[in-house]
Protein backbone atom coordinates (compact mmCIF):
# COMPACT_ATOMS: atom_id res chain seq x y z
CA UNK A 1 0.00 0.00 0.00
CA UNK A 2 1.12 3.53 -0.78
CA UNK A 3 0.45 6.07 1.97
CA UNK A 4 2.16 9.16 0.54
CA UNK A 5 3.56 10.48 -2.73
CA UNK A 6 7.18 10.00 -1.70
CA UNK A 7 6.51 6.25 -1.65
CA UNK A 8 4.93 6.54 -5.11
CA UNK A 9 8.00 8.35 -6.47
CA UNK A 10 10.30 5.73 -4.98
CA UNK A 11 8.21 2.98 -6.59
CA UNK A 12 8.46 4.59 -10.04
CA UNK A 13 12.20 5.13 -9.65
CA UNK A 14 12.56 1.37 -9.21
CA UNK A 15 10.37 0.76 -12.28
CA UNK A 16 12.81 2.79 -14.39
CA UNK A 17 15.18 -0.16 -14.19
CA UNK A 18 12.88 -2.10 -16.55
CA UNK A 19 13.64 0.48 -19.25
CA UNK A 20 11.78 0.93 -22.54
CA UNK A 21 10.28 -2.33 -23.78
CA UNK A 22 8.34 -1.97 -27.07
CA UNK A 23 5.45 -4.37 -27.42
CA UNK A 24 1.90 -4.68 -26.12
CA UNK A 25 1.89 -7.95 -24.19
CA UNK A 26 2.43 -6.47 -20.71
CA UNK A 27 0.09 -3.49 -21.10
CA UNK A 28 -2.68 -5.73 -22.48
CA UNK A 29 -2.30 -8.17 -19.59
CA UNK A 30 -2.27 -5.33 -17.08
CA UNK A 31 -5.41 -3.74 -18.55
CA UNK A 32 -7.15 -7.13 -18.63
CA UNK A 33 -6.46 -7.54 -14.91
CA UNK A 34 -7.98 -4.06 -14.39
CA UNK A 35 -11.22 -4.97 -16.24
CA UNK A 36 -10.22 -3.23 -19.49
CA UNK A 37 -10.89 0.43 -18.65
CA UNK A 38 -9.63 1.42 -22.12
CA UNK A 39 -12.79 -0.10 -23.65
CA UNK A 40 -15.02 2.28 -21.65
CA UNK A 41 -13.72 5.57 -23.12
CA UNK A 42 -14.33 7.62 -26.27
CA UNK A 43 -10.65 8.05 -27.01
CA UNK A 44 -8.69 9.65 -29.85
CA UNK A 45 -5.18 8.37 -30.59
CA UNK A 46 -2.54 10.84 -31.79
CA UNK A 47 0.79 9.80 -33.32
CA UNK A 48 3.42 11.71 -35.31
CA UNK A 49 7.03 12.82 -35.15
CA UNK A 50 6.16 16.42 -34.23
CA UNK A 51 3.02 18.40 -33.47
CA UNK A 52 1.20 15.86 -31.31
CA UNK A 53 1.09 18.05 -28.21
CA UNK A 54 -0.08 21.18 -30.02
CA UNK A 55 -2.73 19.33 -32.06
CA UNK A 56 -4.04 17.76 -28.86
CA UNK A 57 -4.09 21.16 -27.16
CA UNK A 58 -6.20 22.74 -29.92
CA UNK A 59 -8.62 19.82 -29.93
CA UNK A 60 -8.84 19.61 -26.14
CA UNK A 61 -9.70 23.30 -25.71
CA UNK A 62 -12.33 23.18 -28.46
CA UNK A 63 -14.03 20.28 -26.67
CA UNK A 64 -13.73 21.85 -23.21
CA UNK A 65 -15.35 25.06 -24.51
CA UNK A 66 -18.23 22.87 -25.70
CA UNK A 67 -18.79 21.67 -22.14
CA UNK A 68 -17.12 18.25 -22.41
CA UNK A 69 -14.78 16.78 -19.80
CA UNK A 70 -11.58 15.89 -21.64
CA UNK A 71 -8.76 13.65 -20.44
CA UNK A 72 -5.25 14.01 -21.87
CA UNK A 73 -2.41 11.51 -21.56
CA UNK A 74 0.83 13.13 -22.71
CA UNK A 75 4.58 12.63 -22.50
CA UNK A 76 7.11 13.69 -21.49
CA UNK A 77 5.72 15.28 -18.37
CA UNK A 78 6.29 18.94 -17.55
CA UNK A 79 5.47 18.37 -13.87
CA UNK A 80 6.67 15.03 -12.52
CA UNK A 81 4.45 11.96 -12.35
CA UNK A 82 1.17 13.88 -12.18
CA UNK A 83 2.04 15.86 -15.33
CA UNK A 84 1.31 12.92 -17.66
CA UNK A 85 -2.41 12.80 -16.88
CA UNK A 86 -4.89 15.69 -17.10
CA UNK A 87 -8.61 16.30 -17.02
CA UNK A 88 -9.75 19.73 -18.25
CA UNK A 89 -6.28 21.29 -17.86
CA UNK A 90 -5.92 19.98 -14.30
CA UNK A 91 -3.22 17.40 -13.60
CA UNK A 92 -4.29 14.37 -11.61
CA UNK A 93 -3.95 15.11 -7.89
CA UNK A 94 -1.36 13.28 -5.84
CA UNK A 95 -4.12 11.86 -3.65
CA UNK A 96 -6.04 10.48 -6.63
CA UNK A 97 -2.80 9.10 -8.08
CA UNK A 98 -2.08 7.27 -4.81
CA UNK A 99 -5.63 5.92 -4.65
CA UNK A 100 -5.58 4.57 -8.22
CA UNK A 101 -2.09 3.08 -7.85
CA UNK A 102 -3.23 1.25 -4.72
CA UNK A 103 -6.21 -0.04 -6.69
CA UNK A 104 -3.87 -1.26 -9.46
CA UNK A 105 -1.10 -2.63 -7.27
CA UNK A 106 -2.36 -6.24 -6.98
CA UNK A 107 -2.44 -6.49 -10.79
CA UNK A 108 1.10 -5.07 -11.05
CA UNK A 109 2.30 -7.53 -8.40
CA UNK A 110 0.75 -10.45 -10.28
CA UNK A 111 2.70 -9.57 -13.42
CA UNK A 112 5.86 -9.03 -11.36
CA UNK A 113 5.42 -12.49 -9.83
CA UNK A 114 5.14 -13.89 -13.36
CA UNK A 115 8.46 -12.18 -14.25
CA UNK A 116 6.63 -9.98 -16.75
CA UNK A 117 7.34 -6.67 -15.05
CA UNK A 118 5.32 -3.68 -16.32
CA UNK A 119 7.49 -0.66 -17.08
CA UNK A 120 7.07 2.81 -15.63
CA UNK A 121 5.32 4.04 -18.80
CA UNK A 122 3.02 1.01 -18.97
CA UNK A 123 1.81 1.61 -15.42
CA UNK A 124 1.27 5.31 -16.12
CA UNK A 125 -0.70 4.48 -19.27
CA UNK A 126 -2.91 1.99 -17.45
CA UNK A 127 -3.46 4.41 -14.58
CA UNK A 128 -4.57 7.08 -17.07
CA UNK A 129 -7.15 4.72 -18.58
CA UNK A 130 -8.49 3.75 -15.14
CA UNK A 131 -8.81 7.45 -14.25
CA UNK A 132 -10.41 8.49 -17.53
CA UNK A 133 -12.91 5.62 -17.59
CA UNK A 134 -14.56 7.07 -14.50
CA UNK A 135 -14.36 10.79 -15.28
CA UNK A 136 -14.30 11.97 -18.92
CA UNK A 137 -16.43 12.31 -22.04
CA UNK A 138 -13.39 12.11 -24.34
CA UNK A 139 -9.74 11.16 -23.88
CA UNK A 140 -6.86 12.30 -26.08
CA UNK A 141 -4.04 9.78 -25.97
CA UNK A 142 -0.58 10.79 -27.24
CA UNK A 143 1.77 8.03 -28.32
CA UNK A 144 5.05 7.83 -26.46
CA UNK A 145 7.19 6.62 -29.36
CA UNK A 146 6.16 5.41 -32.79
CA UNK A 147 2.75 3.79 -32.62
CA UNK A 148 2.55 0.16 -33.66
CA UNK A 149 4.49 -1.19 -30.67
CA UNK A 150 3.97 1.83 -28.43
CA UNK A 151 2.41 1.14 -25.04
CA UNK A 152 -0.54 3.42 -25.82
CA UNK A 153 -1.57 1.28 -28.82
CA UNK A 154 -3.80 -0.84 -26.58
CA UNK A 155 -7.30 0.45 -27.38
CA UNK A 156 -9.67 1.03 -30.28
CA UNK A 157 -10.09 4.78 -30.77
CA UNK A 158 -13.04 6.64 -32.26
CA UNK A 159 -10.52 8.58 -34.38
CA UNK A 160 -6.82 8.32 -35.21
CA UNK A 161 -4.55 11.28 -36.04
CA UNK A 162 -1.05 11.08 -37.56
CA UNK A 163 0.43 14.58 -37.58
CA UNK A 164 3.54 13.93 -39.71
CA UNK A 165 6.47 11.58 -40.27
CA UNK A 166 10.13 12.56 -39.93
CA UNK A 167 13.32 10.97 -38.62
CA UNK A 168 13.33 10.45 -34.86
CA UNK A 169 14.02 7.57 -32.44
CA UNK A 170 15.79 5.79 -35.31
CA UNK A 171 17.27 3.15 -32.97
CA UNK A 172 13.71 1.95 -32.27
CA UNK A 173 11.78 2.99 -35.38
CA UNK A 174 14.30 2.66 -38.23
CA UNK A 175 16.29 5.07 -40.37
CA UNK A 176 13.94 5.58 -43.33
CA UNK A 177 10.67 7.48 -43.69
CA UNK A 178 8.94 4.26 -44.73
CA UNK A 179 10.04 2.37 -41.61
CA UNK A 180 9.03 5.22 -39.33
CA UNK A 181 5.69 5.59 -41.15
CA UNK A 182 5.11 1.85 -40.67
CA UNK A 183 5.27 2.37 -36.90
CA UNK A 184 3.03 5.46 -36.94
CA UNK A 185 0.50 3.66 -39.17
CA UNK A 186 0.15 1.00 -36.47
CA UNK A 187 -2.41 3.16 -34.63
CA UNK A 188 -4.84 2.85 -37.57
CA UNK A 189 -7.69 0.52 -36.60
CA UNK A 190 -10.40 -1.34 -38.49
CA UNK A 191 -13.06 1.06 -39.86
CA UNK A 192 -11.81 3.95 -37.68
CA UNK A 193 -11.32 7.27 -39.55
CA UNK A 194 -7.73 8.53 -39.70
CA UNK A 195 -6.64 12.13 -40.22
CA UNK A 196 -3.15 12.69 -41.57
CA UNK A 197 -1.01 15.79 -41.87
CA UNK A 198 1.76 16.94 -44.17
CA UNK A 199 4.18 14.18 -45.18
CA UNK A 200 6.36 12.90 -48.00
CA UNK A 201 5.02 10.52 -50.63
CA UNK A 202 7.02 7.51 -49.40
CA UNK A 203 5.58 7.88 -45.87
CA UNK A 204 2.12 8.70 -47.20
CA UNK A 205 1.94 5.54 -49.30
CA UNK A 206 2.76 3.38 -46.26
CA UNK A 207 0.03 5.03 -44.18
CA UNK A 208 -2.57 4.95 -46.95
CA UNK A 209 -1.80 1.27 -47.60
CA UNK A 210 -2.38 0.48 -43.90
CA UNK A 211 -5.63 2.47 -43.95
CA UNK A 212 -6.79 0.59 -47.03
CA UNK A 213 -6.09 -2.79 -45.39
CA UNK A 214 -8.07 -1.68 -42.32
CA UNK A 215 -10.92 -0.08 -44.34
CA UNK A 216 -10.21 3.14 -42.44
CA UNK A 217 -11.48 6.34 -44.14
CA UNK A 218 -8.62 8.84 -44.69
CA UNK A 219 -8.74 12.63 -44.51
CA UNK A 220 -5.47 14.19 -45.63
CA UNK A 221 -4.19 17.75 -45.25
CA UNK A 222 -3.85 19.55 -48.60
CA UNK A 223 -6.08 16.97 -50.29
CA UNK A 224 -9.31 16.65 -48.29
CA UNK A 225 -8.92 19.81 -46.23
CA UNK A 226 -6.67 22.84 -46.38
CA UNK A 227 -5.83 26.23 -44.91
CA UNK A 228 -5.11 29.63 -46.41
CA UNK A 229 -3.30 32.26 -44.35
CA UNK A 230 -5.27 35.50 -44.07
CA UNK A 231 -3.29 37.55 -41.54
CA UNK A 232 -0.30 37.35 -39.22
CA UNK A 233 0.28 39.72 -36.31
CA UNK A 234 2.63 39.58 -33.32
CA UNK A 235 -0.14 37.99 -31.25
CA UNK A 236 -2.25 35.95 -33.71
CA UNK A 237 -2.27 33.98 -36.94
CA UNK A 238 -5.56 33.84 -38.84
CA UNK A 239 -6.41 31.41 -41.62
CA UNK A 240 -9.37 30.22 -43.66
CA UNK A 241 -9.98 26.49 -43.17
CA UNK A 242 -11.91 24.58 -45.80
CA UNK A 243 -12.88 20.93 -46.07
CA UNK A 244 -15.25 19.56 -48.68
CA UNK A 245 -18.28 21.57 -49.76
CA UNK A 246 -19.89 22.19 -46.43
CA UNK A 247 -17.23 23.40 -44.02
CA UNK A 248 -15.45 26.75 -44.10
CA UNK A 249 -14.13 28.42 -40.96
CA UNK A 250 -12.11 31.52 -40.15
CA UNK A 251 -9.69 30.31 -37.50
CA UNK A 252 -7.37 32.40 -35.33
CA UNK A 253 -4.59 30.99 -33.16
CA UNK A 254 -2.13 32.53 -30.70
CA UNK A 255 0.67 30.02 -31.26
CA UNK A 256 3.55 30.98 -33.54
CA UNK A 257 4.88 29.29 -36.68
CA UNK A 258 3.34 27.86 -39.82
CA UNK A 259 3.62 24.36 -38.34
CA UNK A 260 0.99 25.48 -35.81
CA UNK A 261 -1.38 26.36 -38.65
CA UNK A 262 -1.05 22.76 -39.81
CA UNK A 263 -1.62 21.45 -36.28
CA UNK A 264 -4.70 23.64 -35.85
CA UNK A 265 -6.01 22.46 -39.23
CA UNK A 266 -5.72 18.84 -38.07
CA UNK A 267 -7.68 19.75 -34.94
CA UNK A 268 -10.46 21.40 -36.98
CA UNK A 269 -10.68 18.34 -39.26
CA UNK A 270 -10.90 16.16 -36.16
CA UNK A 271 -13.82 18.22 -34.87
CA UNK A 272 -15.56 17.95 -38.25
CA UNK A 273 -15.09 14.19 -38.09
CA UNK A 274 -16.50 14.05 -34.56
CA UNK A 275 -19.53 16.04 -35.68
CA UNK A 276 -20.05 13.63 -38.57
CA UNK A 277 -20.17 10.67 -36.16
CA UNK A 278 -22.80 12.39 -34.04
CA UNK A 279 -21.01 14.65 -31.54
CA UNK A 280 -22.93 17.92 -31.14
CA UNK A 281 -20.67 20.97 -31.38
CA UNK A 282 -21.11 24.72 -31.07
CA UNK A 283 -18.54 25.93 -33.60
CA UNK A 284 -18.26 29.44 -32.18
CA UNK A 285 -17.23 27.93 -28.85
CA UNK A 286 -14.92 25.40 -30.56
CA UNK A 287 -13.09 28.12 -32.50
CA UNK A 288 -12.81 30.21 -29.32
CA UNK A 289 -11.18 27.23 -27.61
CA UNK A 290 -8.70 26.86 -30.47
CA UNK A 291 -7.86 30.57 -30.25
CA UNK A 292 -7.21 30.33 -26.50
CA UNK A 293 -4.77 27.43 -26.91
CA UNK A 294 -1.17 27.81 -25.83
CA UNK A 295 1.06 24.76 -25.43
CA UNK A 296 3.73 24.79 -22.72
CA UNK A 297 7.20 24.29 -24.16
CA UNK A 298 6.19 25.09 -27.75
CA UNK A 299 7.84 28.41 -28.59
CA UNK A 300 6.90 29.60 -25.12
CA UNK A 301 8.21 32.85 -23.66
CA UNK A 302 9.25 32.02 -20.09
CA UNK A 303 11.08 35.26 -19.31
CA UNK A 304 10.68 38.83 -20.57
CA UNK A 305 13.75 40.54 -19.11
CA UNK A 306 15.86 38.91 -20.47
CA UNK A 307 13.67 37.46 -23.23
CA UNK A 308 13.93 33.66 -23.06
CA UNK A 309 11.94 31.38 -25.36
CA UNK A 310 11.83 27.60 -24.87
CA UNK A 311 10.92 25.21 -27.67
CA UNK A 312 10.92 21.42 -27.60
CA UNK A 313 12.53 20.96 -31.03
CA UNK A 314 14.19 17.58 -30.59
CA UNK A 315 14.76 16.31 -34.15
CA UNK A 316 15.69 17.68 -37.56
CA UNK A 317 12.12 18.47 -38.65
CA UNK A 318 11.41 20.19 -35.34
CA UNK A 319 14.58 22.27 -35.63
CA UNK A 320 13.58 23.36 -39.16
CA UNK A 321 10.19 24.60 -37.89
CA UNK A 322 11.81 26.24 -34.88
CA UNK A 323 14.36 28.15 -37.01
CA UNK A 324 11.66 29.39 -39.38
CA UNK A 325 9.49 30.56 -36.46
CA UNK A 326 12.40 32.27 -34.67
CA UNK A 327 13.49 34.15 -37.80
CA UNK A 328 9.94 35.21 -38.68
CA UNK A 329 8.99 36.37 -35.18
CA UNK A 330 12.25 38.09 -34.16
CA UNK A 331 13.84 39.29 -37.42
CA UNK A 332 15.66 42.26 -35.85
CA UNK A 333 16.86 40.64 -32.62
CA UNK A 334 20.32 39.25 -31.87
CA UNK A 335 19.46 35.59 -31.40
CA UNK A 336 21.34 33.14 -29.15
CA UNK A 337 20.84 29.41 -28.51
CA UNK A 338 21.31 27.25 -25.40
CA UNK A 339 21.19 23.63 -26.53
CA UNK A 340 21.15 20.22 -24.86
CA UNK A 341 19.87 16.96 -26.30
CA UNK A 342 19.69 13.20 -26.10
CA UNK A 343 22.71 11.32 -27.45
CA UNK A 344 20.53 9.01 -29.61
CA UNK A 345 19.29 12.00 -31.67
CA UNK A 346 20.81 13.40 -34.88
CA UNK A 347 22.59 16.11 -32.89
CA UNK A 348 25.25 16.98 -35.48
CA UNK A 349 22.64 17.78 -38.13
CA UNK A 350 20.57 19.80 -35.66
CA UNK A 351 23.51 21.88 -34.40
CA UNK A 352 24.85 22.57 -37.88
CA UNK A 353 21.44 23.83 -38.98
CA UNK A 354 21.24 26.13 -35.95
CA UNK A 355 24.78 27.44 -36.42
CA UNK A 356 23.81 29.15 -39.69
CA UNK A 357 21.15 31.37 -38.14
CA UNK A 358 22.15 32.35 -34.60
CA UNK A 359 24.75 34.71 -33.13
CA UNK A 360 26.00 32.10 -30.66
CA UNK A 361 25.31 28.57 -29.48
CA UNK A 362 25.97 27.44 -25.91
CA UNK A 363 25.98 23.66 -25.56
CA UNK A 364 25.36 22.07 -22.19
CA UNK A 365 23.87 18.96 -20.58
CA UNK A 366 21.24 18.00 -18.00
CA UNK A 367 20.49 15.23 -15.55
CA UNK A 368 19.19 12.31 -17.61
CA UNK A 369 20.80 8.96 -18.55
CA UNK A 370 20.23 9.66 -22.26
CA UNK A 371 21.60 13.23 -22.18
CA UNK A 372 24.65 13.93 -24.36
CA UNK A 373 27.65 15.52 -22.65
CA UNK A 374 28.24 19.18 -23.37
CA UNK A 375 31.83 18.56 -24.49
CA UNK A 376 30.65 15.95 -27.00
CA UNK A 377 28.16 18.43 -28.46
CA UNK A 378 30.88 21.10 -28.66
CA UNK A 379 32.88 19.02 -31.14
CA UNK A 380 29.95 18.24 -33.45
CA UNK A 381 29.84 21.58 -35.28
CA UNK A 382 32.00 24.48 -36.41
CA UNK A 383 31.05 28.00 -35.39
CA UNK A 384 32.98 31.09 -34.34
CA UNK A 385 30.80 31.85 -31.32
CA UNK A 386 30.25 28.47 -29.72
CA UNK A 387 30.42 28.04 -25.96
CA UNK A 388 30.48 25.11 -23.55
CA UNK A 389 28.67 25.18 -20.22
CA UNK A 390 29.05 22.27 -17.80
CA UNK A 391 26.00 23.39 -15.83
CA UNK A 392 22.94 24.72 -17.68
CA UNK A 393 21.82 26.73 -14.65
CA UNK A 394 25.06 28.71 -14.82
CA UNK A 395 24.14 29.65 -18.40
CA UNK A 396 20.75 30.91 -17.25
CA UNK A 397 22.34 32.99 -14.49
CA UNK A 398 24.78 34.55 -16.98
CA UNK A 399 21.87 35.43 -19.26
CA UNK A 400 20.13 37.20 -16.37
CA UNK A 401 23.26 39.12 -15.42
CA UNK A 402 24.58 40.01 -18.88
CA UNK A 403 22.02 40.78 -21.55
CA UNK A 404 20.98 43.69 -23.71
CA UNK A 405 17.51 44.75 -24.80
CA UNK A 406 18.20 43.63 -28.39
CA UNK A 407 19.15 40.06 -27.42
CA UNK A 408 16.84 37.07 -27.30
CA UNK A 409 17.76 33.64 -25.94
CA UNK A 410 16.28 30.36 -27.17
CA UNK A 411 16.50 27.07 -25.28
CA UNK A 412 15.97 23.92 -27.34
CA UNK A 413 17.25 20.43 -28.24
CA UNK A 414 15.25 18.17 -25.92
CA UNK A 415 11.77 18.23 -24.41
CA UNK A 416 13.21 16.84 -21.17
CA UNK A 417 15.79 19.63 -21.08
CA UNK A 418 13.25 22.42 -21.60
CA UNK A 419 11.06 20.94 -18.86
CA UNK A 420 13.94 21.64 -16.45
CA UNK A 421 14.50 25.14 -17.84
CA UNK A 422 10.78 25.91 -17.71
CA UNK A 423 10.62 24.98 -14.02
CA UNK A 424 13.65 27.18 -13.37
CA UNK A 425 12.02 30.27 -14.91
CA UNK A 426 8.40 29.66 -13.93
CA UNK A 427 9.39 29.34 -10.28
N, C-alpha and C positions, 0 to 999 in steps of 0.2 A: 504493500500500500504506500502511496505517496501522500505525505502530509503537508509538504510545502514545495515551493517552486525551485528551491535549491536542490532538492532531491531529484526533481524532474530534470534539471539541467545536468546533474551528475549522471543520470541514467542515459541521456542522449549523448553525452561525451563518450560513454562506453560504447554506444551503438556506432559511433564513428569508425570504430575499429573494423566493422564489417564492410566499410568502403562503399563504392558504387558497383552494384551488381545488376547489369541490364537483364531484362527478362521479367515475366509476369507471374511465374509460379508462386512465389512467396506472397505477393500482394493479393493474388486471387484466393489463396488459402486463408490468408488473414481476414479478408472481407467475408469469405464464406462463414468463418467462425463468428463473425460479428453480424450475421443475418443479412448480409448483402445490402448495406445502406446505400450503395451507389445506384441500386436499381429503383430507389424511391425518390429520385431527384430529376427535375428538368435541367439537365446540364449541357453546357456548350464547351467543346474541347478546342483549344487554341494551340496550334503548333507554328513553327517558323523560326528562321535564324535570328531575325530582328523584328521588332515592332509588336511582339506579343503583349507586353505590358501596357503599351499605349492603346492598342486596339481594345483590350479588355477594359481599360479605364473609360474610354469613350462609351462603350456599350453598357458598362455598369451604371454610369451616371444617367444615361438615357432611360434605363429601366427603373432606377431609383426615383427619378423625377416623375415616373408614371405610377408611383406608389407601390412598386414591387420590392420585396426583400431579396437582396442579391448577395450570394456568397461568392467569395473570390479565393481561390487557392493559387498562390504565386510564389516564385522563387527566382533569385535568392531573396532572403528576408532582409528588410531594412531595419527591423527591430527585434532581433533575437528569435526565439522559438515562436512567440505569439505573432510575429510579423509575416508568417506564411498564410495565415487564415483570417479572413475578414468577413463580416456581414455588415453591409451598408456603411462602408468606410471605417468601421470599428474593428480593431483587431480582437481576436478571441481573448477573453480575460484569463488571467493566470488561474483563477479559481475554477473556471469552466474547463480549462485545459487539464488541470489536475483531476477533476471529476471524470472527464472522458477517458483520460489515460488509465485511471483506476478501473473504469468499466472495461477497458480493452486489455488490461494486463494479463488476465488468465489466457486469452487467446495468444498473446505474444509469448507467454511462457510455454504454452503447448508447442508452438513452432520451435522455440529454443530447445526444448527437450527432444524434439525430433531432429536436432542439428540442422535446422533450416531457418537460421536466424534472420528475422526481418531487419532491414537496414533502417537507419535514421529516417531517410526520405520515405521509405515505405510506411513506416509508422505514422509519420506526419500526414501522408496522403490519406491513409485509412481514417485517422482522427478527423480530418477535414470532412470526409464523407459522412461519418457518424454525426458530426455537428450540423452539417447542412441538411441532412435528412429530416431533422427535427425542426428546422428553423427558417428555411428559405423557399421562395417561389422559383428562383433560378439560381444555378451555380455556374460560375465561369472558371474553368479548370485550365491552367497553363501547364504545358508540358515542361518537364525539367530539362530533358535533353533528347533531341530527336523526336520520336513518336512511337514507332512500331514496337520497340522494346522498352519504352519509357514506363516507369512505374504508374504514371497517370493513365495509361492506355488500358484501363481495367473496367470500362463502363461503356454503355451505348448512349451516345449523346443525341440530343434533338437537332444539333447542328454542329458541323465541323468547320474550322477556319484554319487555313494555312497562309500565313502572312507573306512569306517569301522563302527563298532557298539561296543560301550562300555558304561559303566554306566556314566551318566552325566545328569544334570537337572532332577533328578528323581522326584522332586515335580511336574513337568509338564509332563514328558514323561513316568514315571513308573519305578519300581525298577528292572525289569527283562530285560534280553537281548531281549526276544521276544517282550515285550511291546515297548522298545526303537526302535527295528527294524521295528515294525509296523509304527511308526511315520516317520522314515527315508524312508521307502518304499512308503510313500505317494507321493513322487515326481515322481514316475514312472507313465508315461502317455501311453495312448493307442498307440500301434505300434511304440513307440519311444525307440530306443536302450538304454540299461542301462549297465554301466560298474561298477563292484563292486570289492572292494578290499578284504583284508584279514579279515575274520570274523569267529566266531564260528558257528557250525552246526545249533544250535537252531535259531540264527539270520538269517543265510543263508536261511533256509527253509522258513522263513516268507517272505523274500525279493523275493525269487524265486517263491513262491506262488502268490505274488502280480504281478510279471512280467508275469506269466502264464495267470492270469486273464485278464491282459491288452494286451496280445499278444505282449509283448515287448521283443525283442531279448536280451539275456544276454551274456556278456563277463566277465568272472570271473578270477581274479588273481590266479595263480597256477593251473588253469584248462585250460583256453583258451589262456592265455599268461603268460609269466614268465620272471624272470631275474636271471642271474648267475653272481656273483661278480667276476671280473677279477683282480682288483687292488684297493688298498686303500693307499692314501698318506695323508700328513697333509693338502693338499689343494684340493684334488679331490677324488671322488669315481668313479670307472669305472665299468660298467657291460654290459653283453651281453643280449639284450632284444630279445625275440622271441615270435611270435604269429602266429599260423597256419603254413602253408607251405611256404608262400610267404615273410613274413616279418622277417628280422633279422637286428638288429642295435647294434652298439657299442656306448654306451651312457656314457657320463662323466658329473658328477654334482659336484658343489662346496659345496653344503650343507652337513652337517654332520649327521651321524646316519643311521642305516639300515632302519628306518621308511621312510627316504627320498628317498631311493631306491624304496620302494613300491609306494610312491607318484609320483615319476618320471615315474614309469612303468605305472601307471594309466593315466598319461598325454600322454605317447606315444601311448597307446591303444586308447585314445580319438582321437588323430591325425589320426591314422589308420582308425578309424570309420568315421571321417570327410572326409578323402580321398575316402572312399568307397561310401559315399553319394554324391560325385561329387566335393568336394573342392580340388582345385589344390594346391599341396604343393611341395616346394623344401626341401627335407629331410636334406640336408647339412645345410641349413639355420635354419631349425626347431631344429636340434640337437645342433647347435651353441646357439640358444636361450635358450634351456634347460640348457646348460652348464653355461650360463651367469647368471642364476637365483639365486637370494639370497632373502630370505623372511625376512622382518623386524620382529624382535621379536621371530624368530625361531632359537635358539642357536646362537644368534647374539653377537659378541664381540663389546661392546660399549665403552670400555676403555682398553688401553694397559698397562698403568702404573698408578694404579694397573690394573691387568687383571680382567675385569668384563664381564660376559656373561649373557645375559638375555634370558629366554626361557618361552614361554607362556604355560607351562604344568599346566593345570587347572583341571585335573581329574586323576583317578588312572592309566588309560592306558597311558596318557600323561606323568605322572611321571615315569612310567616304562621305556618308550623310552628315556626320559631325562637322567635318571640314567645311562642307558646303554651307551648313547652317551658321557656323561661326563667321565665315567670310561675309555672308549676306547680312547678318544681324549686327556685326561690329566692323564695318569696312574701314573706319578711320582710327581704330584703336590699335595700340601696340599689344600684340597677343602673345601670351606665354603659356606653355604647357607643363603640367606636372603629371608624370605618367608612371603607372605601375601595372603589371599584368601577370597573368598565369603563364608559366613556362611551357605549357602545351599549346599555346596560341601561336599564330604567325606573327610574332612580335617584330621581327626584322622588317617585314613588309609594312606593318602599321607605323613603326617609328620613321621609316624612310618617307612614307607619305606625309606624315606630320611635319617632318623637317623642312619641307619645301614651302610651308605656309606660315610658320610661326617664328617669332623673334628669338625665342629660346625654348629648349626642352630640358626640364629637370627630371631625371629618372631616379626612382626610389623603389622601395619594397614595402611589404606590410605583412602582418602576422597571419600566414595561411600556409599549409603544407605545399600547395601548388604554386605559391607566389615565386616569380623569378627574382633573383638577386639583382640589386641595383647595378652592381659592377658588371654583371653579364649583359644587362640592357645597354649600358654605356658603350660597349664595344660592338653593338649591332648596327650602328649607323654613323655616318660622317656628318658633322655639323659644327660650324664655328662656335656657336654659343650653346654648347651642351654641358650640363652640370650633373653631378652625382650627389645624391643625398642619402645617407645611411638610415636616416630616420625621417619619415614623411611629415611628422609633426613639426620638426625643425624647419622644414620648408614652409609650412603654413605660418609659423611664427615670423619667419623672415619676410614673407609677403605682407603681413600686418605691419611690420616695422618699417619696411622700405618699399614703398610703392608711390606711383604718381597717378594723377587723375586720369591720364591718358592710357594707363595700362589696364589690361584685363587678363585674368588668370583662369585657365581651364584645367580641370582635373578629369582625367579619363584613363582608359586602358583595361579596367576590370570593374564589373558591377560590385564585387566584394570589396574592392578598394574604395570605391566612392561611397559605399555604405559607411565605412569608417570615417571618411572625410565629412560626410553629411552630418553624422553624429557630433563630430568635433565642432562644426560651425553652428548647427542648430542649437546645441546646448549653450 
